[in-house]
Amino acid sequence: MTDSAHAPTSTRRHALAALAALAAAGLALLAAPAAMAQGKYPEKPVTFLVPFAAGSATDQLARALGQSFTEQTRQVVVVDNKAGASGMMAAQAAARAAGDGYTVLITTNTTHAANEHLYKKLPYDPVKDFAPVTGLAKGGQVLVVRAEAPFKTVGDVVVEAKKRPGKLSFGSGSSSSRVAGEMFKQLSGTDILHVPYKSNPQAVTDLLGGQIDLMITDTATGVPQVKAGKLRALGTSTAKRSPLLPEVPTIAEAGVKGYDMGYWFAAYVPAATPAPVVARLGELLATAVKSAAAKSFFDSTGAEPWTTTPQELARFQADETQKWGRVIKAAGIEAE
């Protein structure tokens, strides 16, 4: 046997090279599971956390996207509705979840632009606790009353509200709905009592039951009730009319000058989620937004598809946070 200390230089060099190669291979093997996990994402069921109740616009969109997501990946999507506290329960749960891509927050401007202006303390940070994935859709709302209510126009509501300050009431189950109602009060010069709900479908239930007088709700929740003849649409919230209700004027057209209030949906994951997983998730959701299931959602709600890069969503969120802050301040809403 040859003593290694006296082995030829070339032999020692080859031995060292072999050892280096083995070490590199070992490191590669150690790194492989993480790389494979990211490359094969998803390898198990994915949870879509939704901040609002079943039947809400966000819930409907999440389920439509989940259907396409499953078709693409063969992995089950579990839609978990954590309604309450203006979306804060779901946002907090998402912020605390593992950063592995298996918990995705399908949310709106409520949790990621408006809440920080509506509440003095949030149980989550809408920027630091999340990694933006992609925008999903943008939509509008509709001012509705019961079909048998005496109000036939937006003007009728304004006249009655001015005649009986604080006697009419409006419900809301999201920040978008709340701020839309407060903006209506501000621009119409009326005093209407606000009644909060966990989600818009719950507010609609009380509206149908006569517990409240009106609300401005997302079209996904309101339009089916209008089509069924249970609610009457008086005005739509954005600058242009809804394709679902072309005969219904915008609230601005109906006499409340300057009124324009829309909303948006987007996907976020916990901040620690690896960039490759965020990128793959973004690709899957962008494809899902173009799916037949999503098209059915857009056709039925009047919302429009909208996708972004993570960087574009981060910039958009920053701009929207400032915008909602201005609207909320102008409406005179004090943080709770």
C-alpha positions in Angstrom: 0.0 0.0 0.0 1.4 3.5 -0.9 1.7 6.1 1.9 -0.4 9.1 0.9 2.1 11.5 2.2 4.6 10.2 -0.3 2.2 9.8 -3.2 3.0 11.6 -6.4 1.7 15.1 -6.6 -0.6 14.3 -9.5 -2.2 11.5 -7.4 -2.8 13.8 -4.4 -4.2 16.4 -6.8 -6.7 13.8 -8.2 -7.6 12.7 -4.7 -8.3 16.2 -3.6 -10.4 16.8 -6.7 -12.4 13.7 -6.0 -13.0 14.8 -2.4 -14.1 18.2 -3.6 -16.5 16.6 -6.1 -17.9 14.4 -3.3 -18.4 17.4 -1.1 -20.1 19.3 -3.8 -22.4 16.3 -4.6 -23.3 16.1 -0.9 -24.2 19.8 -0.8 -26.3 19.4 -3.9 -28.1 16.5 -2.4 -28.8 18.5 0.7 -30.2 21.4 -1.4 -32.1 19.2 -3.8 -35.3 18.7 -1.6 -35.9 22.4 -1.3 -35.2 23.0 -5.0 -37.4 20.1 -6.0 -40.2 21.3 -3.7 -40.2 24.7 -5.4 -39.8 23.2 -8.9 -42.7 20.7 -8.4 -45.0 23.1 -6.5 -47.7 22.3 -5.6 -47.3 18.7 -4.3 -50.2 18.7 -1.9 -53.6 20.5 -1.4 -53.5 24.3 -1.4 -55.7 26.4 0.9 -57.3 29.6 -0.5 -58.1 31.8 2.6 -61.1 34.1 1.9 -61.9 37.0 4.2 -65.6 37.0 3.5 -68.5 34.6 3.7 -69.6 32.0 1.2 -71.5 33.6 -1.6 -69.6 36.9 -1.5 -67.8 38.1 -4.6 -64.4 37.1 -3.2 -65.6 33.7 -2.4 -67.1 33.2 -5.9 -63.9 34.3 -7.5 -61.7 32.1 -5.2 -63.8 29.0 -6.1 -63.6 29.8 -9.8 -59.9 30.2 -9.6 -59.6 27.1 -7.5 -61.3 25.0 -10.1 -58.8 26.0 -12.7 -55.9 25.6 -10.3 -56.9 22.0 -9.6 -57.3 21.3 -13.4 -53.8 22.6 -13.9 -52.0 21.0 -11.0 -54.2 18.0 -10.1 -54.1 19.2 -6.5 -57.2 20.0 -4.4 -57.9 23.6 -3.5 -59.6 24.1 -0.1 -61.5 27.4 0.1 -61.5 28.5 3.8 -63.9 31.3 4.5 -62.8 33.2 7.6 -65.4 36.0 7.6 -65.5 38.8 10.2 -63.7 41.9 11.4 -63.6 43.4 7.9 -61.3 40.6 6.7 -58.8 40.9 9.5 -59.4 37.4 10.8 -58.4 35.8 7.4 -55.5 38.3 6.9 -54.1 37.5 10.3 -54.3 33.8 9.7 -52.6 34.1 6.3 -49.8 36.3 7.8 -49.1 33.6 10.4 -49.2 30.7 8.1 -46.1 28.8 6.9 -44.4 30.6 4.0 -44.5 27.6 1.7 -47.1 28.6 -0.9 -49.8 26.3 0.5 -51.8 29.1 2.1 -52.9 31.8 -0.3 -55.0 34.8 0.7 -57.5 35.7 -2.0 -58.5 39.2 -0.8 -59.5 42.7 -1.7 -58.6 46.3 -1.1 -60.5 45.9 2.2 -57.6 44.1 3.9 -54.8 45.6 1.9 -55.6 49.2 1.4 -58.6 50.4 3.5 -58.3 48.7 6.9 -55.2 50.5 8.1 -57.2 53.7 7.8 -60.4 52.3 9.4 -58.8 50.7 12.4 -56.3 52.1 14.9 -54.5 48.8 15.3 -54.4 45.8 12.8 -53.4 42.3 13.9 -51.3 42.1 10.7 -49.1 44.4 8.5 -50.6 44.6 5.0 -47.1 45.2 3.6 -44.5 43.5 5.8 -46.4 40.3 6.5 -47.1 39.5 2.9 -45.5 38.8 -0.5 -47.7 40.1 -3.4 -48.5 37.5 -6.0 -50.8 39.0 -8.6 -53.9 41.1 -9.1 -57.0 39.1 -10.1 -59.9 41.4 -11.0 -61.5 44.8 -10.6 -65.1 45.5 -10.2 -67.9 47.9 -9.2 -70.8 48.0 -6.8 -74.5 48.8 -7.0 -76.9 50.8 -4.7 -79.8 48.5 -3.9 -83.1 48.7 -2.0 -85.9 46.2 -1.5 -88.1 45.7 -4.6 -91.2 47.0 -2.6 -89.4 50.0 -1.1 -90.8 53.4 -2.0 -87.5 54.6 -3.6 -87.4 54.5 -7.3 -84.3 56.6 -7.9 -81.2 57.7 -6.1 -82.8 61.1 -5.9 -85.7 59.6 -3.9 -83.2 58.2 -1.3 -81.5 61.6 -1.0 -84.8 63.5 -0.5 -86.0 61.0 2.2 -82.6 61.0 3.9 -82.6 64.8 4.1 -86.1 64.9 5.3 -85.4 62.4 8.1 -81.7 62.7 9.1 -80.2 59.6 10.7 -83.5 57.6 10.3 -82.6 55.7 7.1 -79.9 52.9 7.5 -77.4 51.3 5.2 -75.6 48.0 5.7 -72.1 47.0 4.7 -70.1 43.7 5.0 -66.7 45.0 3.7 -64.6 48.1 3.7 -65.5 48.7 0.1 -69.2 48.6 0.9 -68.7 50.7 4.0 -66.7 53.4 2.3 -69.0 53.4 -0.7 -71.9 54.2 1.7 -70.0 56.9 3.6 -68.9 58.5 0.3 -72.5 58.5 -0.8 -73.5 60.3 2.4 -70.6 62.8 2.1 -71.3 63.7 -1.6 -75.1 63.8 -1.2 -75.1 65.8 2.0 -77.1 63.2 3.9 -77.0 61.5 7.3 -77.7 57.8 7.0 -77.0 55.3 9.8 -74.3 52.7 9.2 -75.0 49.1 10.3 -72.0 46.7 10.0 -72.1 43.0 9.0 -69.5 40.3 8.7 -70.1 40.0 4.9 -72.2 41.6 2.2 -74.5 38.5 1.8 -75.5 38.8 5.4 -76.3 42.5 4.9 -78.4 41.6 1.8 -80.3 39.1 3.9 -81.3 41.9 6.4 -82.0 44.3 3.6 -84.5 41.7 2.1 -85.9 41.3 5.6 -86.5 45.0 6.1 -83.9 45.5 8.9 -82.0 48.1 6.9 -83.1 50.4 4.1 -80.3 50.2 1.5 -76.8 49.2 0.8 -74.1 49.6 -1.8 -72.8 46.1 -2.5 -70.6 44.3 -5.0 -72.4 43.4 -8.2 -71.7 39.7 -7.6 -73.8 39.8 -4.5 -76.4 42.4 -5.5 -77.1 41.7 -9.2 -78.6 38.2 -8.8 -81.1 39.6 -6.3 -81.9 42.4 -8.7 -82.4 39.9 -11.6 -84.6 37.8 -9.3 -86.8 40.8 -8.6 -86.1 40.9 -4.9 -84.0 44.0 -4.9 -84.2 47.2 -7.0 -81.0 48.7 -8.4 -80.9 52.5 -8.2 -77.3 53.3 -9.3 -73.9 51.8 -10.0 -70.8 52.9 -8.2 -68.1 53.4 -10.9 -67.8 56.1 -13.6 -69.3 53.9 -16.3 -72.4 51.8 -16.3 -72.3 48.1 -15.5 -72.7 45.8 -18.5 -74.9 43.7 -16.3 -77.3 46.6 -15.6 -77.0 48.9 -18.7 -80.3 50.5 -18.0 -79.3 51.6 -14.5 -77.5 54.9 -14.3 -74.3 55.5 -12.4 -74.7 57.1 -9.0 -73.0 60.2 -10.5 -75.4 60.3 -13.4 -78.3 60.0 -10.9 -77.3 63.3 -9.3 -74.5 62.6 -6.8 -71.8 64.4 -8.7 -68.2 63.1 -8.5 -69.2 59.7 -7.2 -66.8 56.9 -8.3 -65.9 53.9 -6.1 -64.7 50.5 -7.4 -62.8 47.6 -5.7 -60.2 45.0 -6.6 -59.2 41.5 -5.8 -55.6 40.2 -5.5 -53.6 37.2 -4.2 -51.0 37.3 -1.4 -48.9 34.7 0.5 -46.9 34.9 3.7 -43.8 37.1 3.4 -41.4 34.2 3.9 -42.6 32.4 0.8 -39.7 31.7 -1.6 -39.6 33.8 -4.8 -39.7 30.7 -7.1 -42.9 29.5 -5.4 -44.5 33.0 -5.7 -43.6 33.1 -9.4 -45.1 29.6 -10.0 -48.2 30.5 -8.1 -48.5 33.7 -10.1 -48.3 31.7 -13.3 -51.0 29.3 -12.2 -53.4 32.1 -11.0 -52.8 34.1 -14.2 -53.9 31.1 -16.2 -56.8 30.5 -13.9 -58.0 34.1 -14.4 -58.4 33.2 -18.1 -60.2 30.0 -17.5 -63.8 29.2 -18.4 -64.8 29.1 -14.7 -63.3 32.6 -14.2 -65.0 33.9 -17.4 -68.3 32.7 -16.0 -67.6 34.7 -12.8 -66.7 37.8 -14.8 -69.8 37.5 -17.1 -72.1 37.1 -14.1 -70.6 39.8 -11.9 -69.5 42.5 -14.4 -66.0 42.4 -12.9 -63.0 42.5 -15.2 -59.9 40.3 -15.2 -56.7 42.0 -14.1 -53.3 40.3 -13.6 -49.9 41.8 -12.5 -46.4 40.9 -11.6 -45.6 40.9 -7.8 -43.8 44.2 -8.3 -46.7 45.8 -10.1 -49.1 44.7 -7.4 -46.9 46.1 -4.7 -46.8 49.5 -6.4 -50.6 49.4 -7.1 -51.3 48.5 -3.5 -49.2 51.5 -2.2 -51.1 53.9 -4.5 -54.4 52.4 -3.5 -53.6 52.7 0.2 -53.0 56.4 -0.2 -56.2 56.8 -2.3 -58.4 54.9 0.2 -56.8 57.0 3.0 -57.9 60.2 1.3 -61.4 58.9 0.6 -61.9 57.7 4.2 -60.5 61.0 5.7 -62.7 63.1 3.4 -65.7 61.0 4.4 -65.1 61.8 8.0 -64.7 58.2 9.1 -62.7 57.9 12.3 -60.5 54.9 12.9 -62.2 52.4 15.4 
